[in-house]
Amino acid sequence: MFRSITWRLTFWYSLILAVIIVTIGIVVFGSLYYILQATTLEQVEEKAAAINELIINERQKNYPGLTDERILGFPVIEDFFVQITDKNGEILNVSVNLHGRLLPTTLEKQKKIILINGHPFAYVSIPIKYKNDVIGYIQVARSMKQVVTFLKSLIKVLVVSGIFGLCLALFGGYFITRAALKPIDAITTTAEQISRGDLNKRIPLKGPKDELYRLAETFNRMLNRIEENFKKQQTFVADASHELRTPITVIEGYANLLARWGKDNPKVLHESIEAISRESRLMKRLINQLLNLARADLDPEIGRQEEIKLEQLVEEVCQDAEAMAEGLKIELNIYKGAVIKGNKEAIRQALMVLVDNAVKYNVPGGKVEISLDARNGEALISVEDTGIGISPEELPYIFERFYRADKSRSKKIQGTGLGLAIAKNIVESHAGHIDVKSIPGKGSCFTIHFPLDFVPAK
């Protein structure tokens, strides 16, 4: 039973409430006992003072002493017990309601609770002073029977009400907790359905927007991301399989061609070897890019971190661009240098992806402009070309894996559709982002933003 969180919460709620009830009961009982005891002692003390005043008044009328029968007639409330002693403790006078019983004799001033025949009494003893001399003592007592009876009744009331309150708390707490945790049951049920492969299930959002509502809302958002990533993974696997199938099919075809006619036909042999070599390089490049993406997904920090002088790195990338850009003009504009921390080779790879695309999708006699600047706390690296450009409809998808913009125009350009996805992962792992502006027929401009104050985790 206590494996259930509902019962555990109910148990702890009831236990805490029980402690509170017992604590309140003890405080109430102790406070009332103290107040009633103090009140009774105060009443007894007032009675003793009144008797003392009466005795002094009678003494001043020249009555012979404390044993005079007129002193025996002082007014006494029925439940007060009084006795008078001389200064040596000899009993001289007692109230008629004592019926032969005696109170403790005390030759000093006292006020306390005493036991007489096993019963509690409020007891006060005060000296009788006449002309600055102690001529005797007055002892007054009053039974605490009514107080004890009241306190016993109070204990019964506190116990019964406490038990009744705990029972209500137990049952009420169970139902309240069960109702409060109902969204968690919905989350559990949804998770079980998802574990069976139904990624379309979501938790219904009802009731006030409290913590459990936000939990369900967060869980639904997580499910949306999981479903989206799962679909992306399926698409990725399908696209990767398709991209790998093409070079494998080509290699297999030329291998069969070699087996049939290549041994005796030098032209077929040469053509087959070139095709197999070309498709092998493409497949190797594709596999390396897939591995890079997988590593980026597993390790967002992408390897070691070092201080990178972007001016030097951009110059090196520009030199590489000049080496592979036949018939194109390469321009380098460094407005302001910048230093960041990160993985130099990874950032070089991201830049080379942009430069490679700017070269491949350019027009004969076109231009590629590489720029570096630093402003507003960011390092900006731009790669701008005068190529075929990208249509506005395709811009939102160009960073998706295996997506190739305008397939009709790019089908003759060799590529895998993974370059921009890899560049995006690298830049985002350095807390940056990539912006792109493009006009079909006029060219594209990719700009990488790196924060200058970014310090990657080690």
C-alpha positions in Angstrom: 0.0 0.0 0.0 2.8 2.4 0.9 4.4 2.0 -2.5 1.7 4.4 -3.7 2.7 8.0 -3.6 -0.9 8.9 -2.7 -0.8 6.8 0.5 2.7 8.1 1.3 1.7 11.7 1.0 -1.5 11.0 3.0 0.5 9.3 5.7 3.0 12.1 6.0 0.3 14.7 5.9 -1.7 12.9 8.7 1.5 12.4 10.7 2.4 16.1 10.5 -1.2 17.0 11.4 -1.1 14.6 14.4 2.0 16.2 15.7 0.4 19.7 15.3 -2.8 18.5 17.1 -0.8 16.9 19.9 1.4 20.0 20.2 -1.6 22.3 20.3 -3.4 20.1 22.8 -0.3 20.1 25.1 0.0 23.9 24.8 -3.7 24.4 25.5 -3.8 22.0 28.4 -0.6 23.4 29.9 -1.8 27.0 29.5 -5.2 26.3 31.1 -3.6 24.3 34.0 -1.2 27.2 34.7 -3.9 29.8 34.5 -6.3 27.9 36.7 -3.6 27.1 39.2 -2.4 30.7 39.4 -6.0 32.0 39.6 -6.8 29.6 42.5 -3.6 30.4 44.4 -4.4 34.1 43.9 -7.9 33.7 45.3 -6.5 31.8 48.3 -3.9 34.5 48.9 -6.6 37.2 48.7 -8.7 35.2 51.2 -5.7 34.9 53.6 -5.1 38.7 53.3 -8.7 39.4 54.1 -8.6 37.2 57.2 -5.3 38.8 58.2 -6.9 42.3 58.0 -9.9 41.1 60.0 -7.7 39.8 62.8 -5.6 43.0 62.9 -8.9 45.0 63.1 -10.2 42.9 66.0 -6.8 43.1 67.7 -6.9 46.8 67.6 -10.2 46.7 69.6 -8.3 45.2 72.5 -9.7 41.7 72.2 -7.5 39.4 74.3 -6.0 37.1 71.5 -6.2 34.9 68.4 -8.2 32.3 70.3 -11.1 34.6 71.2 -14.4 33.1 70.2 -15.2 36.3 68.3 -12.2 35.6 66.0 -13.6 32.1 65.4 -16.7 33.7 63.9 -14.8 35.4 60.9 -16.7 34.8 57.7 -15.4 31.8 55.7 -16.5 30.7 52.2 -17.5 27.1 52.3 -14.6 25.7 50.1 -11.9 27.7 51.9 -10.1 25.9 54.8 -8.4 28.2 57.4 -6.3 27.7 60.5 -4.4 30.1 62.7 -1.2 29.3 64.6 0.9 31.3 67.0 4.4 32.4 66.1 5.7 29.0 67.2 3.3 27.0 65.1 0.9 26.0 67.8 -2.7 25.8 66.3 -4.9 28.4 68.0 -8.0 28.5 65.8 -9.5 26.6 62.8 -12.5 27.1 60.5 -15.5 25.0 61.3 -15.4 23.3 57.9 -12.1 21.5 58.7 -14.0 19.1 61.0 -11.1 18.3 63.0 -8.6 18.0 60.1 -5.5 20.1 60.2 -3.5 22.0 57.6 0.3 21.9 57.4 1.8 24.5 59.8 4.4 26.7 58.2 6.4 29.4 60.0 7.1 31.3 56.8 5.3 32.9 53.9 4.4 30.3 51.3 2.1 29.9 48.2 2.0 26.5 46.4 0.0 23.4 45.5 0.1 20.7 48.2 -1.4 17.2 48.5 -3.7 16.4 51.4 -4.8 12.8 51.7 -3.8 12.4 48.0 -5.8 15.4 46.8 -4.4 18.6 45.4 -5.0 21.9 47.3 -4.0 25.5 46.7 -2.2 26.4 49.9 -1.1 29.8 51.2 0.6 30.7 54.5 1.2 34.3 55.6 2.5 35.9 58.8 0.2 38.0 61.1 2.0 41.2 62.0 0.9 43.5 64.7 3.0 46.6 65.5 5.9 45.1 63.4 5.9 41.9 65.4 4.8 38.5 64.1 2.1 37.3 66.4 1.1 34.2 64.4 0.4 32.7 61.0 -2.6 32.1 58.8 -2.8 29.0 56.6 -5.6 29.0 54.0 -6.2 26.1 51.5 -8.7 25.5 48.8 -9.5 22.2 47.0 -8.4 21.9 43.4 -11.1 19.2 42.8 -13.1 21.3 40.4 -10.0 22.3 38.4 -8.9 18.6 38.2 -12.3 17.6 37.1 -12.3 20.3 34.4 -8.9 19.4 33.2 -9.8 15.7 32.9 -12.9 16.6 30.8 -10.6 18.8 28.7 -8.2 15.9 28.1 -11.1 13.8 26.9 -12.4 16.5 24.6 -8.9 17.1 23.2 -8.3 13.3 22.6 -11.7 12.7 21.0 -11.6 15.8 18.8 -8.0 15.0 17.9 -8.8 11.4 16.8 -11.9 12.7 14.9 -9.8 15.4 13.2 -7.1 12.8 12.2 -9.7 10.5 10.7 -11.1 13.4 8.7 -7.5 14.3 7.7 -6.7 10.7 6.7 -9.7 10.3 4.4 -9.8 13.9 3.2 -6.1 13.9 2.6 -6.3 10.7 0.6 -9.0 12.0 -1.7 -7.4 15.5 -2.1 -4.0 13.9 -2.8 -5.5 11.5 -5.3 -7.3 14.4 -7.1 -4.1 16.5 -7.0 -2.0 13.7 -8.5 -4.5 12.8 -11.2 -2.4 14.6 -13.8 0.6 12.4 -12.9 -1.6 9.3 -13.5 -2.4 10.8 -16.9 1.4 11.3 -17.5 2.1 7.7 -16.5 -0.7 6.4 -18.8 0.5 8.5 -21.7 4.1 7.4 -21.1 3.0 3.7 -21.2 1.2 4.3 -24.5 4.2 6.0 -25.9 6.5 3.1 -24.8 4.3 0.9 -26.9 5.1 3.1 -29.9 2.2 5.5 -30.0 4.0 8.9 -30.3 0.8 10.8 -31.1 -0.5 10.6 -27.6 -0.6 13.8 -25.5 -1.7 14.7 -21.9 -5.0 16.6 -21.9 -4.5 20.0 -20.3 -7.3 20.8 -17.9 -7.9 22.7 -14.6 -5.9 25.6 -13.1 -2.4 26.4 -14.4 -0.7 25.1 -11.3 2.6 23.2 -11.0 1.0 19.9 -12.3 -0.5 21.7 -15.2 2.9 23.1 -16.1 4.4 19.7 -15.7 1.9 18.2 -18.1 2.5 21.1 -20.5 6.3 20.6 -20.3 5.8 16.8 -20.8 3.7 17.5 -24.0 6.4 19.8 -25.3 9.0 17.1 -24.7 6.8 14.6 -26.5 6.5 17.0 -29.4 10.3 17.3 -29.6 10.7 13.5 -29.3 8.2 12.9 -32.1 9.8 15.6 -34.2 13.3 14.2 -33.6 12.1 10.6 -34.2 10.6 11.7 -37.6 13.8 13.5 -38.4 15.8 10.4 -37.5 13.6 8.3 -39.8 14.0 10.8 -42.6 17.7 11.0 -41.9 18.1 7.2 -42.0 16.0 7.0 -45.2 18.0 9.8 -46.9 21.3 8.4 -45.8 20.3 5.0 -47.1 19.3 6.6 -50.4 22.5 8.6 -50.7 24.6 5.6 -50.0 22.6 3.3 -52.3 23.4 5.4 -55.3 27.3 5.2 -55.2 27.1 1.5 -54.2 24.8 0.8 -57.1 27.2 2.6 -59.5 30.2 0.8 -58.1 28.4 -2.6 -58.3 27.4 -1.8 -62.0 30.9 -0.9 -63.0 32.2 -4.0 -61.2 29.9 -6.2 -63.2 31.0 -4.3 -66.3 34.6 -5.0 -65.5 33.8 -8.7 -64.9 32.2 -9.0 -68.3 34.2 -6.8 -70.7 36.8 -4.9 -68.7 39.6 -7.4 -68.9 39.8 -7.2 -72.7 38.6 -3.6 -73.3 41.0 -0.9 -72.0 38.4 1.8 -72.6 35.9 0.1 -70.4 38.6 -0.7 -67.8 39.7 2.9 -67.6 36.1 4.3 -67.5 35.1 1.8 -64.8 38.1 2.5 -62.6 37.5 6.2 -62.8 33.8 5.8 -62.0 34.5 3.4 -59.1 37.1 5.8 -57.7 34.8 8.8 -58.0 31.9 7.1 -56.4 34.2 5.7 -53.6 35.4 9.2 -52.8 31.8 10.5 -52.7 30.8 7.6 -50.4 33.8 8.2 -48.2 33.0 11.9 -48.0 29.4 11.1 -47.2 30.3 8.6 -44.4 32.8 11.1 -42.9 30.1 13.8 -42.8 27.6 11.4 -41.2 30.3 10.6 -38.6 30.9 14.3 -38.0 27.2 14.8 -37.5 26.9 11.9 -35.1 29.9 13.2 -33.1 28.4 16.7 -33.0 25.1 15.2 -31.7 26.8 13.3 -29.0 29.4 16.0 -28.0 28.1 19.5 -28.6 31.5 21.0 -27.5 33.3 19.3 -30.4 36.6 18.4 -29.0 39.4 20.5 -27.5 39.1 24.3 -26.9 41.8 26.8 -27.8 42.3 30.5 -28.5 41.5 31.3 -32.1 42.7 34.4 -33.9 39.9 34.7 -36.5 41.9 37.1 -38.7 44.5 34.5 -39.3 42.0 31.7 -39.7 39.9 33.7 -42.3 43.1 34.5 -44.3 44.0 30.8 -44.4 40.4 29.9 -45.6 40.7 32.6 -48.2 43.9 31.1 -49.6 42.2 27.7 -49.8 39.3 29.3 -51.6 41.7 30.8 -54.2 43.2 27.4 -54.8 39.9 25.7 -55.6 38.0 28.6 -57.3 39.1 28.4 -60.9 37.8 31.3 -62.9 36.3 33.1 -59.8 37.4 36.2 -58.1 38.1 35.8 -54.3 38.1 39.0 -52.2 39.1 39.3 -48.5 37.9 42.2 -46.3 39.0 42.3 -42.7 37.4 45.3 -41.0 38.4 44.3 -37.5 40.1 41.3 -36.0 38.7 39.2 -33.2 39.8 36.4 -30.8 37.4 33.6 -29.6 37.8 30.3 -27.9 36.8 27.0 -29.5 37.9 24.2 -31.8 39.9 25.8 -34.6 39.7 22.8 -37.0 35.9 22.6 -36.5 35.4 26.3 -37.2 37.7 26.0 -40.3 35.5 23.1 -41.5 32.3 25.2 -41.0 33.9 28.1 -43.0 35.1 25.8 -45.8 31.5 24.4 -46.1 30.3 28.0 -46.8 33.2 28.7 -49.1 32.8 25.4 -51.0 29.1 26.2 -51.6 29.9 29.7 -52.7 32.3 28.3 -55.3 30.2 25.4 -56.5 26.9 27.4 -56.9 28.6 30.5 -58.4 28.5 31.5 -62.1 31.4 31.6 -64.4 33.5 34.7 -63.8 31.6 35.4 -60.5 33.0 36.6 -57.2 33.3 35.2 -53.7 33.8 37.8 -50.9 34.9 36.8 -47.4 34.7 39.4 -44.7 35.6 39.6 -41.0 34.3 42.2 -38.5 33.6 42.6 -34.8 30.8 44.8 -33.4 28.2 44.7 -30.6 30.0 42.0 -28.8 30.1 39.6 -31.7 32.6 38.4 -34.3 31.0 38.4 -37.8 32.3 36.2 -40.6 30.5 36.6 -44.0 30.8 34.6 -47.1 29.0 36.2 -50.1 28.8 35.0 -53.6 27.3 36.1 -57.0 25.9 32.7 -57.8 22.5 31.2 -58.5 21.0 32.1 -55.2 18.2 30.4 -53.2 14.5 31.0 -53.4 12.7 32.4 -50.3 10.6 29.2 -50.1 13.7 27.0 -49.7 15.6 29.2 -47.3 14.0 27.7 -44.1 15.1 24.2 -45.1 18.7 24.6 -46.3 20.2 23.6 -43.0 18.3 20.3 -42.8 20.2 17.2 -43.4 20.3 15.9 -47.1 18.3 18.9 -48.3 19.6 20.4 -51.5 18.1 23.6 -52.8 16.8 23.8 -56.4 17.5 20.2 -57.3 16.9 21.0 -61.0 19.8 23.4 -61.1 22.1 21.6 -58.7 21.7 18.0 -59.9 24.9 18.3 -61.9 26.8 19.6 -58.9 28.2 16.8 -56.7 27.2 17.1 -53.1 25.6 15.2 -50.2 23.3 17.9 -48.7 25.0 17.6 -45.3 27.5 20.5 -45.4 25.2 23.2 -44.1 23.9 20.9 -41.4 27.4 20.2 -40.2 28.3 23.9 -40.3 25.2 24.8 -38.3 26.0 22.2 -35.6 29.6 23.5 -35.3 28.6 27.2 -35.1 25.8 26.5 -32.5 28.2 24.4 -30.4 30.3 27.6 -30.1 27.1 29.5 -28.9 26.8 31.2 -32.3 24.3 31.2 -35.2 24.2 31.6 -39.0 22.2 34.1 -40.9 21.5 33.8 -44.6 20.3 36.3 -47.2 19.8 35.3 -50.8 18.3 36.6 -54.0 17.6 34.1 -56.8 19.9 34.8 -59.7 22.0 37.4 -57.8 23.7 35.4 -55.1 23.7 34.5 -51.4 25.4 35.8 -48.2 26.0 33.6 -45.2 27.0 35.3 -42.0 28.4 33.5 -38.9 27.9 35.2 -35.5 30.2 34.2 -32.7 29.9 35.9 -29.2 33.2 37.4 -28.2 32.6 36.6 -24.5 31.8 32.9 -25.0 33.9 30.6 -22.9 33.0 27.0 -23.7 32.7 24.4 -20.9 35.6 22.0 -20.4 
